[in-house]
C-alpha cells in the first residue's frame, strides 16, 4: 500500500496547471500554430457560424475527445486585430501618442483579455 501523506515535505507549494503552461508555451512558438485554420475559422464565423460552431466543434470532440482547441493561434490573431483596430481609432481621434499607447494597452489587456476571462469563467 502506498502512503497517502508525505511526512518529509510540506505540501504548501501549488504547482500551475500543466495544460495552462503548455498553452502559454505554445503562444511564443509560431511554427506550432495553425494560422491557416485560424483564418478559415474566423472567416466562417463571420459568414456561416453554424459550420464552425456545430460541425467542426463536434468533429473535434469526436477525434480529440476535447471541446477546446489547444492551439492559441485564435487568441494571438484576434489580439493583433484588436491592436490594429484600436491603433486606427487612436490615429483618427486621439491627439497624443502617449494616450494612444495607453488606450491600446488598456483595450488589449483590460477590455479584451481580463474581461473575457472574467466573463468566460462566470459563464462556465
SVG drawing of the C-alpha trace seen along z (x, -y; Angstrom):
<svg xmlns="http://www.w3.org/2000/svg" viewBox="-26 -66 38 68">
<polyline fill="none" stroke="black" stroke-width="0.4" points="0.0,0.0 1.3,-3.4 1.4,-6.2 -1.1,-9.0 0.7,-11.7 4.4,-12.6 5.8,-13.3 9.2,-14.7 7.9,-17.6 5.4,-20.4 2.6,-20.3 2.1,-24.1 3.5,-24.6 0.9,-24.9 2.0,-23.9 0.5,-25.5 -1.7,-23.5 0.4,-21.7 -2.3,-22.4 -2.1,-26.1 1.7,-26.0 1.7,-24.1 -0.9,-26.5 1.2,-29.6 4.4,-28.0 2.8,-27.5 1.9,-31.2 5.5,-32.2 6.2,-29.3 4.8,-30.5 5.8,-27.2 3.3,-25.2 0.3,-27.4 -2.2,-26.6 -2.6,-30.0 -4.4,-28.9 -7.1,-27.1 -7.5,-30.1 -8.1,-32.4 -10.5,-29.9 -12.3,-29.7 -12.5,-33.5 -13.9,-33.8 -16.5,-31.2 -17.5,-32.7 -18.5,-35.8 -20.1,-34.1 -21.6,-30.9 -21.1,-30.4 -23.1,-27.1 -20.2,-25.4 -17.7,-26.3 -19.8,-26.2 -21.5,-22.9 -20.0,-20.8 -16.3,-21.3 -16.5,-21.5 -18.4,-18.2 -15.8,-16.7 -13.0,-17.9 -14.7,-16.4 -15.1,-13.1 -11.5,-12.9 -9.5,-14.6 -12.0,-14.0 -12.0,-17.6 -14.2,-20.6 -11.5,-23.3 -8.6,-23.6 -5.1,-23.5 -3.9,-26.0 -3.5,-29.6 -3.4,-31.0 -7.0,-32.3 -6.2,-34.4 -3.0,-35.7 -4.5,-36.7 -7.6,-38.2 -5.4,-40.2 -3.4,-41.5 -6.7,-42.6 -7.8,-44.3 -4.5,-46.2 -4.8,-47.2 -8.4,-48.4 -7.5,-50.3 -4.5,-51.9 -6.6,-53.1 -9.2,-54.5 -6.4,-56.4 -4.9,-57.7 -8.2,-59.1 -9.5,-60.5 -6.5,-60.9 -4.1,-63.8 -1.2,-62.5 1.0,-59.4 1.2,-58.6 -2.5,-58.5 -2.8,-56.3 -0.3,-53.8 -2.2,-53.7 -5.5,-53.2 -4.1,-50.3 -2.7,-48.6 -5.8,-49.1 -8.1,-47.9 -6.0,-44.8 -5.3,-43.7 -8.3,-45.0 -11.2,-45.2 -10.3,-42.2 -8.3,-39.7 -9.3,-40.4 -13.0,-41.0 -13.0,-37.9 -11.5,-35.7 -13.9,-37.0 -16.9,-36.6 -15.9,-33.1 -15.2,-32.0 -18.5,-33.3 -20.5,-31.7 -18.7,-28.4"/>
</svg>
